[in-house]
């Protein structure tokens, strides 16, 4: 094989490998759609009676500003402890959330965390 054929063959192989790498990178690093966790995706209407049935540490739903959240899996991670949340299981917790139980107000991070547990709107 001549020197020119070897150079052309090696060049084609390098080009093919680079092209495959670029295409693989485009697939692997493809931008995923972003979902704003604060924007509810569920449009269920939940009555007070249904929410009231979820009133324990092992099954805790509460509402804040007309939105219902299932925070059962979060209770044990609450920075102030489960005892701050449990009294509001099955109830409206708007005032408690908005005033941080009378000790200020929750952060934007707390609101974002809460939004991850959204299950629906509170029915009128």
C-alpha positions as CSV (number, residue, x, y, z in Angstrom):
1,X,0.0,0.0,0.0
2,X,1.3,3.4,-0.9
3,X,2.1,6.1,1.6
4,X,-0.8,8.3,0.1
5,X,-3.4,5.5,0.5
6,X,-2.3,5.0,4.1
7,X,-2.7,8.7,4.9
8,X,-6.1,8.8,3.2
9,X,-7.3,5.7,5.1
10,X,-6.0,7.0,8.4
11,X,-7.6,10.4,7.8
12,X,-11.0,8.7,6.9
13,X,-10.8,6.6,10.1
14,X,-10.0,9.7,12.2
15,X,-12.9,11.6,10.6
16,X,-15.3,8.7,11.1
17,X,-14.3,8.4,14.8
18,X,-14.7,12.2,15.3
19,X,-18.1,12.2,13.6
20,X,-19.3,9.3,15.8
21,X,-18.0,11.1,18.9
22,X,-19.9,14.3,18.0
23,X,-23.1,12.5,17.3
24,X,-22.8,10.4,20.5
25,X,-22.2,13.6,22.4
26,X,-25.2,15.3,20.9
27,X,-27.4,12.3,22.0
28,X,-25.8,12.0,25.5
29,X,-25.8,15.7,26.3
30,X,-29.1,16.5,24.7
31,X,-30.8,19.3,26.7
32,X,-33.7,17.9,28.7
33,X,-36.9,19.9,29.0
34,X,-37.0,21.9,32.3
35,X,-40.0,21.7,34.5
36,X,-40.6,24.5,36.9
37,X,-41.3,22.6,40.2
38,X,-43.5,25.4,41.4
39,X,-45.9,25.1,38.4
40,X,-48.5,22.5,39.3
41,X,-49.0,19.8,36.7
42,X,-51.9,18.1,38.5
43,X,-55.4,19.7,38.2
44,X,-57.2,17.5,40.7
45,X,-59.7,19.1,43.0
46,X,-59.4,17.7,46.5
47,X,-62.2,18.3,49.0
48,X,-61.6,19.2,52.7
49,X,-63.1,15.8,53.6
50,X,-60.6,13.9,51.5
51,X,-57.7,16.0,52.8
52,X,-58.9,15.5,56.4
53,X,-58.6,11.7,55.9
54,X,-54.9,12.1,55.5
55,X,-54.2,13.3,59.0
56,X,-51.4,11.3,60.5
57,X,-47.6,11.2,60.4
58,X,-47.8,8.1,58.2
59,X,-50.2,9.8,55.8
60,X,-50.0,13.5,55.9
61,X,-51.7,15.9,53.4
62,X,-52.1,19.6,54.1
63,X,-53.1,22.7,52.2
64,X,-51.3,26.0,51.8
65,X,-52.9,28.8,49.9
66,X,-55.5,26.5,48.3
67,X,-53.0,23.9,47.1
68,X,-52.9,20.4,48.6
69,X,-49.6,18.7,49.3
70,X,-48.8,15.1,50.4
71,X,-45.8,15.7,52.6
72,X,-45.7,12.3,54.2
73,X,-42.2,11.5,52.9
74,X,-40.9,15.0,53.9
75,X,-42.1,15.1,57.6
76,X,-39.0,13.4,59.0
77,X,-36.7,15.8,57.0
78,X,-38.3,19.0,58.3
79,X,-35.6,21.2,59.8
80,X,-37.7,22.0,62.9
81,X,-38.8,18.4,63.3
82,X,-41.9,16.4,62.6
83,X,-43.7,17.9,65.6
84,X,-44.0,21.2,63.8
85,X,-45.9,19.6,60.9
86,X,-48.0,16.8,62.4
87,X,-50.6,19.1,64.0
88,X,-51.5,20.3,60.5
89,X,-51.9,16.9,58.8
90,X,-55.3,16.8,57.2
91,X,-55.8,20.6,57.6
92,X,-55.1,24.0,56.1
93,X,-51.6,25.0,57.1
94,X,-51.5,28.4,55.3
95,X,-51.0,30.5,58.4
96,X,-48.5,28.2,59.9
97,X,-46.5,28.1,56.7
98,X,-46.7,31.8,56.0
99,X,-45.6,32.7,59.5
100,X,-43.2,29.8,60.0
101,X,-45.3,28.8,63.0
102,X,-45.2,32.3,64.3
103,X,-41.4,32.6,64.0
104,X,-41.0,34.6,60.8
105,X,-41.5,33.3,57.2
106,X,-40.4,30.4,55.2
107,X,-37.7,30.9,52.5
108,X,-38.1,30.6,48.7
109,X,-36.3,27.2,49.1
110,X,-39.0,26.0,51.5
111,X,-41.7,27.0,49.0
112,X,-39.8,25.2,46.2
113,X,-39.5,22.1,48.4
114,X,-43.2,22.2,49.2
115,X,-44.1,22.4,45.6
116,X,-42.5,19.0,44.9
117,X,-45.3,17.4,47.0
118,X,-48.2,19.0,45.2
119,X,-51.2,16.7,44.6
120,X,-54.0,19.1,43.6
121,X,-56.1,22.1,44.2
122,X,-58.4,22.4,47.3
123,X,-62.0,22.3,46.2
124,X,-64.3,25.2,47.3
